Amino acid sequence: MAILLDGKKTASELNETTRKRILKLKQCGIVPGLAVVIVGEDQASQRYVRNKHKLALKLGMNSVIKEVPASITEAQLLALITELNQDTTIQAILVQDPLPKHINEQRIMQSISSTKDVDGFTAVNVGQLYLNLTGNYPVACTPKGGIMTLLEKYDIFLRGKKAVVIGRSAIVGKPMAALLVNAGASVSILHRYTTEIAEYTRDADLIISATGVLRLLGAEAVKPGAVIVDVGQNLDETGHLVGDVDFNAVKDKVAAITPPVPGGVGGPMTIATLMQQTVDLTEWGLANGK
């Protein structure tokens, strides 16, 4: 049986560290502030935002939810972002996906101040990540916390390893590949136009799948002793939430694997990293005199 990369346990430990950091800041009269903007009434997004808000309050930070109707104009939404950029009580800003089709998502994301960009999506922060610059800047929460923190927790050594990232999204795939390259791994990025995925995965020491394709990988597609991080979320034939990887088929073949969602990389680790980076942005701002 493979080692289970326990995201729930790791998230709990990370949250406790974050709580102590917040307490230390509050003793100096500083309360980290997180603002989440949600547009429209998407139920999944609202549930996710409520989970973020609940944890932020539990950890002792200032949490603000800005709910606006789906009919909001792009100009009005940009004005709201500008207001939050200028709000000294807010150190971190997140705009929850999805946005209505009449709004240019990239324009909204890039309007967030790079020093408050808790998700690490602005061009400034993405550029710093890809250039592997020294210094302080946020990185997309799922790759940074849900995956890199988890790998570090379980002493998964990356330098010189062959890594495959399946999925090229700006949220997971691309920043994940950059983090792995920066850590010294040799990385292949696979996507919908890649033919014969198994030709890549059979030779990989580390596989990270973030596609949302049910049973994309089975035992025949992985080598003995590989490490698998499953970020995908799918509903199987019984309506249960599962990942991209056929967990039962590969669990006795690989060295380590994330448990079936949501116990691995899913919500708990991503949200815990969001809280961590809110405190990071607060401390970095103080160091820069802001």
Backbone torsions as a table, in degrees:
resi	resn	phi	psi	omega
1	MET	NA	133.0	-179.2
2	ALA	-69.9	157.8	170.5
3	ILE	-67.2	131.6	177.4
4	LEU	-89.7	122.9	178.4
5	LEU	-82.3	94.1	-168.4
6	ASP	-80.3	99.4	-179.0
7	GLY	-70.5	-36.2	-179.2
8	LYS	-64.0	-45.0	-180.0
9	LYS	-65.6	-44.1	-179.2
10	THR	-64.9	-38.9	177.9
11	ALA	-62.7	-41.0	178.9
12	SER	-61.7	-42.0	178.8
13	GLU	-66.5	-41.1	179.2
14	LEU	-64.4	-41.1	179.0
15	ASN	-63.0	-36.9	179.2
16	GLU	-66.0	-40.3	176.4
17	THR	-63.5	-42.6	178.9
18	THR	-63.3	-41.3	179.4
19	ARG	-59.2	-42.0	-179.8
20	LYS	-67.4	-36.9	177.6
21	ARG	-66.0	-40.4	178.6
22	ILE	-64.3	-42.7	178.9
23	LEU	-59.5	-41.6	178.9
24	LYS	-63.2	-40.9	178.1
25	LEU	-66.2	-41.2	-178.5
26	LYS	-65.9	-29.3	176.0
27	GLN	-66.3	-19.2	176.1
28	CYS	-100.4	9.7	178.2
29	GLY	81.8	19.1	-177.1
30	ILE	-117.9	127.2	179.1
31	VAL	-118.5	114.0	177.4
32	PRO	-58.9	137.6	-177.6
33	GLY	-120.8	128.4	177.9
34	LEU	-116.8	127.6	175.9
35	ALA	-115.7	126.8	177.2
36	VAL	-114.9	127.2	178.8
37	VAL	-103.2	125.2	178.1
38	ILE	-123.8	127.7	-175.8
39	VAL	-108.7	122.6	178.8
40	GLY	87.7	-166.5	-171.3
41	GLU	-125.0	34.1	176.3
42	ASP	-62.1	121.1	-171.7
43	GLN	-66.2	-39.9	179.6
44	ALA	-63.2	-41.5	179.1
45	SER	-65.6	-42.7	179.8
46	GLN	-62.7	-40.0	178.4
47	ARG	-64.7	-42.0	179.8
48	TYR	-64.6	-42.6	179.2
49	VAL	-65.0	-40.5	177.6
50	ARG	-61.3	-39.4	178.2
51	ASN	-63.6	-40.8	177.3
52	LYS	-63.3	-46.7	-178.3
53	HIS	-61.8	-44.1	-178.9
54	LYS	-61.8	-44.5	-179.7
55	LEU	-68.5	-41.3	-179.9
56	ALA	-58.2	-45.2	179.0
57	LEU	-65.4	-40.5	179.8
58	LYS	-61.3	-36.4	-178.9
59	LEU	-80.6	-11.9	175.2
60	GLY	100.9	13.8	179.4
61	MET	-98.3	169.0	176.7
62	ASN	-84.8	118.3	-177.8
63	SER	-118.9	126.1	-177.7
64	VAL	-123.4	129.1	174.8
65	ILE	-110.3	124.3	176.6
66	LYS	-106.6	100.4	179.0
67	GLU	-94.4	124.0	-180.0
68	VAL	-129.1	151.8	-177.1
69	PRO	-71.2	157.2	179.0
70	ALA	-63.8	-18.2	-179.2
71	SER	-81.4	-3.6	-179.1
72	ILE	-57.3	143.3	178.0
73	THR	-83.1	161.3	177.9
74	GLU	-61.7	-39.6	179.4
75	ALA	-62.6	-40.7	179.2
76	GLN	-66.3	-39.5	179.5
77	LEU	-68.1	-40.0	176.3
78	LEU	-62.2	-38.2	178.5
79	ALA	-64.5	-37.8	177.8
80	LEU	-65.0	-42.0	178.0
81	ILE	-62.7	-42.0	177.8
82	THR	-60.0	-41.6	178.5
83	GLU	-61.2	-42.7	-179.9
84	LEU	-70.6	-35.6	176.0
85	ASN	-58.7	-34.0	-175.5
86	GLN	-91.8	-7.0	-177.3
87	ASP	-80.1	114.3	-176.1
88	THR	-73.1	-11.6	177.5
89	THR	-87.7	-6.3	-178.9
90	ILE	-112.9	121.3	179.3
91	GLN	-104.4	-13.8	-176.3
92	ALA	-142.3	135.9	-178.6
93	ILE	-127.4	136.5	176.6
94	LEU	-135.9	132.7	173.4
95	VAL	-106.7	118.0	-173.5
96	GLN	-76.8	130.8	169.9
97	ASP	-74.7	156.8	-6.1
98	PRO	-86.1	161.6	173.7
99	LEU	-106.1	153.3	177.9
100	PRO	-58.7	153.7	-174.6
101	LYS	-64.0	-24.2	-177.8
102	HIS	-80.2	-1.3	-179.4
103	ILE	-111.0	131.5	178.5
104	ASN	-77.3	105.3	-175.0
105	GLU	-60.4	-42.0	-179.0
106	GLN	-62.7	-39.7	179.8
107	ARG	-63.7	-38.7	178.7
108	ILE	-66.8	-48.8	-177.6
109	MET	-61.7	-39.8	-177.6
110	GLN	-75.6	-11.3	178.4
111	SER	-81.5	-14.1	178.1
112	ILE	-71.6	134.5	177.2
113	SER	-57.2	134.4	-179.0
114	SER	-61.9	-22.9	179.1
115	THR	-84.5	-5.1	176.5
116	LYS	-121.6	7.2	-174.7
117	ASP	-79.8	80.0	-171.3
118	VAL	-66.2	-22.6	179.2
119	ASP	-88.6	-7.7	178.5
120	GLY	68.1	33.8	-174.7
121	PHE	-100.2	-12.1	-178.2
122	THR	-71.0	156.0	-178.1
123	ALA	-59.6	-35.8	179.4
124	VAL	-61.0	-48.3	-177.1
125	ASN	-74.0	-37.1	175.5
126	VAL	-63.1	-41.1	178.7
127	GLY	-62.6	-40.6	178.6
128	GLN	-64.2	-38.9	178.1
129	LEU	-63.8	-48.8	-176.6
130	TYR	-66.9	-31.0	177.0
131	LEU	-83.4	-6.4	-179.7
132	ASN	54.6	45.6	-178.4
133	LEU	-73.3	148.1	172.4
134	THR	-74.9	160.4	-179.4
135	GLY	113.7	-171.3	-173.0
136	ASN	-111.2	125.0	175.2
137	TYR	-161.2	148.0	-178.9
138	PRO	-76.4	153.8	178.8
139	VAL	-128.6	148.4	179.5
140	ALA	-43.1	130.4	-166.1
141	CYS	-65.1	-40.2	-178.4
142	THR	-67.0	-49.4	177.1
143	PRO	-62.5	-43.1	-176.7
144	LYS	-67.5	-53.8	-173.3
145	GLY	-93.8	-49.8	-176.6
146	GLY	-62.7	-25.8	-176.3
147	ILE	-117.8	-59.3	-175.5
148	MET	-63.3	-44.3	178.6
149	THR	-61.4	-40.1	179.9
150	LEU	-65.4	-43.2	178.7
151	LEU	-63.8	-40.8	178.6
152	GLU	-65.7	-40.2	179.9
153	LYS	-57.3	-38.6	-176.8
154	TYR	-101.0	17.8	174.1
155	ASP	55.3	42.8	174.6
156	ILE	-83.3	109.3	-175.8
157	PHE	-79.1	132.3	-172.7
158	LEU	-108.7	-27.4	-174.2
159	ARG	-61.4	125.7	178.3
160	GLY	82.5	-2.3	-178.7
161	LYS	-84.8	155.9	175.2
162	LYS	-93.0	120.8	-177.8
163	ALA	-119.0	141.1	175.0
164	VAL	-120.6	127.0	174.9
165	VAL	-110.9	120.0	180.0
166	ILE	-102.1	111.2	-174.7
167	GLY	119.2	135.6	-175.1
168	ARG	-122.9	28.1	-178.8
169	SER	-67.5	157.3	176.7
170	ALA	-74.0	-16.2	-178.2
171	ILE	-84.6	-38.9	-176.4
172	VAL	-125.0	-62.1	-168.1
173	GLY	-57.4	-54.4	-175.9
174	LYS	-67.2	-49.8	177.3
175	PRO	-64.2	-31.4	177.8
176	MET	-63.0	-44.9	179.3
177	ALA	-60.7	-41.1	179.4
178	ALA	-63.9	-42.8	179.1
179	LEU	-62.5	-40.0	179.8
180	LEU	-68.3	-42.7	176.6
181	VAL	-60.9	-43.9	179.2
182	ASN	-62.4	-27.6	179.6
183	ALA	-86.0	-1.4	175.7
184	GLY	97.8	9.7	177.7
185	ALA	-86.3	157.4	171.5
186	SER	-96.0	122.6	-165.7
187	VAL	-119.5	134.5	168.7
188	SER	-113.3	132.4	176.6
189	ILE	-105.9	120.3	179.2
190	LEU	-106.7	153.6	-177.7
191	HIS	-154.3	-169.6	-171.9
192	ARG	-62.4	-21.8	-179.9
193	TYR	-94.4	-0.3	177.9
194	THR	-76.5	127.6	176.1
195	THR	-96.3	148.3	178.0
196	GLU	53.9	63.7	179.7
197	ILE	-55.2	-38.7	-176.4
198	ALA	-62.1	-25.1	177.4
199	GLU	-61.9	-30.1	177.9
200	TYR	-86.1	-45.5	-172.1
201	THR	-70.7	-30.2	-178.6
202	ARG	-63.6	-20.5	-177.7
203	ASP	-105.0	3.1	-171.9
204	ALA	-89.2	138.9	172.1
205	ASP	-79.5	-30.7	-179.1
206	LEU	-135.0	129.5	176.9
207	ILE	-121.6	127.3	175.4
208	ILE	-120.3	116.3	-176.5
209	SER	-112.8	126.1	-179.0
210	ALA	-141.3	64.0	-174.2
211	THR	-115.4	-30.5	-172.0
212	GLY	76.7	30.9	177.2
213	VAL	-112.3	115.6	-175.5
214	LEU	-61.9	129.0	177.9
215	ARG	54.2	42.1	178.3
216	LEU	-62.9	-35.9	-177.8
217	LEU	-122.8	129.1	173.7
218	GLY	-117.1	-171.8	-175.7
219	ALA	-61.3	-33.6	-178.1
220	GLU	-69.8	-13.6	-175.4
221	ALA	-99.6	1.2	-178.7
222	VAL	-128.8	152.4	178.8
223	LYS	-94.6	156.6	177.4
224	PRO	-59.4	136.4	177.0
225	GLY	85.7	3.0	178.7
226	ALA	-71.9	163.9	174.2
227	VAL	-112.3	131.7	-177.2
228	ILE	-123.2	128.3	173.3
229	VAL	-116.2	115.7	-174.8
230	ASP	-104.2	109.7	-178.6
231	VAL	-98.0	-14.6	-174.7
232	GLY	-65.8	152.7	175.8
233	GLN	-133.2	120.9	-178.2
234	ASN	-141.1	160.0	171.6
235	LEU	-102.8	127.7	178.5
236	ASP	-83.3	-171.7	-174.7
237	GLU	-65.0	-22.0	-179.9
238	THR	-95.1	0.3	-179.8
239	GLY	87.8	7.0	179.1
240	HIS	-85.5	146.6	179.2
241	LEU	-77.9	123.9	179.8
242	VAL	-137.7	170.8	-178.3
243	GLY	-94.0	-160.5	177.8
244	ASP	-82.0	-27.2	-172.1
245	VAL	-95.6	139.8	174.9
246	ASP	-75.3	89.6	-171.3
247	PHE	-54.7	-49.9	-176.2
248	ASN	-64.2	-29.8	-178.7
249	ALA	-75.2	-29.3	-173.2
250	VAL	-107.4	-12.8	-169.1
251	LYS	-60.7	-28.9	-179.1
252	ASP	-92.6	0.7	-177.7
253	LYS	-105.3	-31.2	-173.6
254	VAL	-95.1	165.6	-179.9
255	ALA	-82.3	-36.7	-178.2
256	ALA	-152.9	147.8	-178.1
257	ILE	-156.4	147.0	172.4
258	THR	-72.4	141.8	177.9
259	PRO	-67.5	165.4	178.6
260	PRO	-53.4	140.1	179.0
261	VAL	-55.0	145.8	7.4
262	PRO	-97.0	23.3	-175.0
263	GLY	-80.3	-11.4	-175.8
264	GLY	-101.7	-96.5	-172.5
265	VAL	-91.5	-13.0	-169.9
266	GLY	-57.7	-146.7	-171.8
267	GLY	-47.4	-50.6	-174.3
268	PRO	-55.9	-46.3	-178.3
269	MET	-70.7	-39.5	-179.7
270	THR	-65.4	-44.4	-179.6
271	ILE	-68.5	-38.5	177.7
272	ALA	-61.3	-37.8	179.0
273	THR	-71.0	-34.7	174.9
274	LEU	-59.1	-43.6	178.1
275	MET	-65.6	-43.5	179.0
276	GLN	-58.5	-44.9	-176.8
277	GLN	-73.7	-25.7	172.8
278	THR	-62.1	-42.9	177.6
279	VAL	-69.1	-39.1	175.8
280	ASP	-55.3	-50.1	-178.1
281	LEU	-61.9	-36.8	177.8
282	THR	-63.5	-47.9	-178.4
283	GLU	-67.9	-39.2	178.7
284	TRP	-65.4	-38.8	177.9
285	GLY	-61.9	-42.5	177.1
286	LEU	-61.8	-40.7	-179.9
287	ALA	-64.6	-27.9	179.7
288	ASN	-95.1	9.2	177.4
289	GLY	76.8	22.6	-178.9
290	LYS	-105.2	NA	NA
